[in-house]
Amino acid sequence: MEAFSYSISHDLRAPLRGIIGFTTMLDEKYGNELDDEARRIITVIKSNTLRMGSLIDDLLSFSRMGRQDIIKGNIPINNLVKEVITDLAGTDHNIYFNIQSLPDGYGDINTLRRYG
């Protein structure tokens, strides 16, 4: 597991740093000379590279989960949904929820909160 974590954090992040670095240099040096489509492509490359970095972070977190004890039990799904709605209420999104009564679930509540 240590080798896996090292490989993920080092071997996959190094190319991403290179991609971000080179696209930033390209943008800084030639940005004024690029047309709108070329600037859009640079933005897409940077955005997707940052997203890949986030996916790597999630994968590392998931791999660490295997080292934690899973404690299964009854999960009041209605309460869990209310927590999610409360968290979303602090965002700029204008969302309407129509939630019906949900049955309880069974599993590890901490895993659901972290990765759900």
Secondary structure, DSSP 8 states (H G I E B T S, - for coil): -HHHHHIIIIITHHHHHHHHHHHHHHHHHHGGGS-HHHHHHHHHHHHHHHHHHHHHHHHHHHHHHTTS----EEE-HHHHHHHHHHHHHTSS------------EEE-HHHHHHH-
